[in-house]
Amino acid sequence: MILLSGPCVIESEANLFKIAKELEFAHNDISIDFYFKASFDKANRTSLEGFRGPGLDEGLLLLEKIKKDFGYKIITDIHESHQANAIAEVADIIQIPAFLCRQTDLIVAVAKTSAIINIKKGQFMNPNDMKYSVLKALKTRDSSISDSDFTQNANALSTKHGVWLTERGSTFGYGNLIVDMRSLVIMRQFAPVIFDATHSVQMPGGLGGKSGGDSSYVPYLARAASSVGVDGYFMETHFNPKEALSDGPNMIEVTKLKSLLVILKELDSIATKKI
């Protein structure tokens, strides 16, 4: 099981290390391929006043320290093409935010690094169209790949070249998201698929100038995704989500995450059986 987990944004060095310490159980579990997640910048906040984080330079220094002190692999977001090389020196996975999933220059810049590229499906995207974002990354990493190669062997090529997709819900009217479980099946034809259980319960702009959400649904959606079949999970966590400076209403407490993973591992073992 792949697990991408940590706080939404780097709030402070103290909070970052406290959350990292509480996630040691995932790193020490040999059945989990764990990556510590935290953003150095939240460049797509609803309001100008929203907390964004420490920025590229300070943020990467803190993530590098986490990597050294805990031995964790790291995943973080990218927002500008020029950031790719600097991020790749620290991060094992560079994540393309959902709003930027079609940005060719951004995808190409990340694909030119050695990091795994995790492309989050936009809330506005047809899951079938995510194959074109995958192809941008694959053809950048291996120019010999043809469209017919991709049609015949897409998932294997993406696995080989480190290109992943993440489902994080789809826009349902205004200020709400739903998860169409068919998306997991469709996108898994093209690449390994991660299910983002915490952002899928987000209510964009639901708190007037910032996003709301209902984390009580996280376990149910994660269990449903596991039953369909996914390669891993993205779940933002915090020791006190109510005090989190970004996406607190969506986040799951570390203690609840630990118990949920026990259930997901059991379900995953069943979901691997062919239908």
N, C-alpha and C positions, 0 to 999 in steps of 0.2 A: 504494500500500500504506500503510495506517495502521499505525503502530508506537507502542505504549505501553511504555516501558521505562525502567528506573532501579532503584534499590535498593528493597527491601521497605519499609524504614523509615528515617527520618533518624537515623543513628547519631551523627554529629557533623558540624560544618560542614566540617572537612577531608575526611572521607570522601565527603560529599555532592558537594563540588566536584571531587574526584578522579574520581568516577564520571561526573559531568556532562562533564568534560573528555574522558574516554575515549569518550563517545557523540557527539562532534562529527561523526564520520563519517556518522551517521544523519541528523543535522540538515542536513548539507551535501549530502545525496543528494536530488536533485530528484524522484526517483521514490518517495520516502518522505515521508509526512505524519507527522512525528515529534512525540510528546508526551513530555516528561520526567516520570516517575512516581516519587513518594516519598510515604510516609505520615507525617504529623506525629504520629499516634497509632495504635497497634495495640490497639484497645479490646476485641478478642475473643481475646486470648492464652489458651492453655490453662491456664496457671498464673498466680497472682497475682504470682509472682516474674519473669515474663517481661518482657523489655525492651519498653517501649511507645513510646518516642520523646520528643521535647522538648515536645509539647503544641501546642495550637492557635496561640497567639500567637507563640511563638518559631519554630515550624515554618513558619508562613506568611511570616514575615520572611525566613527562609532561602530558601524557594521563590521569593519575590519577587526576591531577590537573584540567584538562578539565572536567572530570567526576564530580568532586566535585563542581567546580565553575558554570558549566552550567546545571548539572543534566543529561548530555547526556549518553546514552549507547554507548559502544565503540567496534569497530572492528579493528583488526590489524593483520598483517601477522606473520607467524612463519616460521623459516628457519631450525632450528635444534631441534631435539627431546627433548633435555635437557631444552629447553626454555618453554615448555608447562605449567608447574605449575606456574612459575613466571608470564607468560602472563595471565593465567586464574585468577589471583588475581585482575587484572585490567579490562581485556576485557570481554565483554559479548559474543562476537563472535571471534573465532580464525579462521583465514583464511589460508587454504593450497594454496600456489601459484600454478599457472597453471603448471609450469615446474615440480612441485613436487607432482602432483595429484595421482601418483601411488606409492609413497614412503610409504610402509607399516608401518615402525617404526614411521614415523611422524604422520600418520593418527591415529594409535593406541595410541600414546602419548597424542594427543589432545582429543581423544575419552574417555580417562580415566579421563579427567577433567570434570567440570560441565558446561563448556562453549558450546554454539552452535558451531558446526563445519561447516564451509562453504568451500567446496572443489571446486576450480575453474577448469573447464575442460581444459585440456591441448590443445594447438593449434594443436597438433598432434594426438588427440584422436578421435576415433569413439564414438559418444555420447552414443551409446548403451553399450559400455564397461565401462562407468562411474558407472554402477550399481555395479561393483565389488569393486570400491572404497567406495561406499555407504555401501556395505555389510561389509567391513572391520570395518567401524565405528560402524555400528549397532550391529554386533556380539561382539564387544568389550564392548559396553554399555549394552548389554543384551545377554548373552551366550545362552539363551533358544531359540533365534530366529533361525529358520531353513531356508534352501533355499526355501522350499515350502511356508513357512509363508511369505517370502519376495515376492515370485512370486504372491501370492494372494493379498497382502496388503502392497506393498512397500511404497507408498507415505504416507499412514497413519502411518506406523511404523517410517519413517524418520521424519515426523512432530512431533510425540510423543517424539522421542529421540533427537531432535534438530540436524538433519543432513540435510544440504542444498547443492545444486549444483549451480554453476554459469557458464553461457555461456559467453565466451569472444572472440569468433571468431575462425576460423580455418585457418591454413596455406594455402596460395594459391600461389604456386610458391615460389619465393624468395622475401622477403621484403614486403609481403602484406598479409592481412587477409581478409576473407569474412565471412559472417554470413549465415549459412544454417538454416533457420527458423524451419526446421523440427527437429533440435536439441532440441529446446525448448519443443516440444511436446513429443519427445522421453524421454528426461531426466525427464520431469515432471511426468512420470510414476513411477519413482524411489524416487523422493524427491521434496520438494519445490524448484522452480527454480528462480534464480535472473539473470537478464540480465545486463551484464556489457557493457553499451553503449559507454564508453570512450575508454576502451582498444580494443574494437572491430574495432575501426578506426585507430589503431596503424599500423605503418609500421616499423617492427623490423629492426634495423640497418640502417634505411633509411637516417640518417643524418651523416653517417660515424663515427662509434664508439659510436653512441647512436641512440635510436629509434626516428623515426618521426611519423607523423600521420596527419589526417585532421579532426579537430573537427567540421567542418561545416556539416559533415554527422551524427553527434551524434543525433540530434533531429529526423532525418528520421528513423534511425535504432531503436531508442527507441519507436517511434510511431508504427513501424512495429511489434516489439516484443510485445507491448501492445495489438495490434490487434490479434495476435496469442494467447496470454494469458500467463502471467507470474505472479509470486508472488511478485516480487519487482524489484528494479533497483539499480545498482551500477554505480555511476557517480562521478568521481573525479572532484574537482572544486578548483578554485583559484581566488583571486581578480585580478590577472594579469598573465594569463597562459604563456605569452611570457617571463616572468621572472622566471617561476617555474624551480626548479633545477632538476626535474625528470618528464618526460611524459607531459611537457607543451603543445606540439602540439596536444595532444589528449583531453586535459581537457576543460571543459566548464566553462565559467565565472558564478559567483554566480547569477548575475542578470538574465542571460539567463536560468539558471537552474530553477529559481523560476517560470518563465513564462511557461517553458516546463512542469513542474509538473502539472500545471492547465490543460493542454491538456491531459496529460497521465491519470489523474484521470477520465476525461470524457471518454476516450477510455476504460479504465479498467472496467467501469461500463457496457459498452456494451459487452466487451470480456467475462464477467462472464456468459453470456447467453450461454446455451448449443447449440452446432451445431447439 
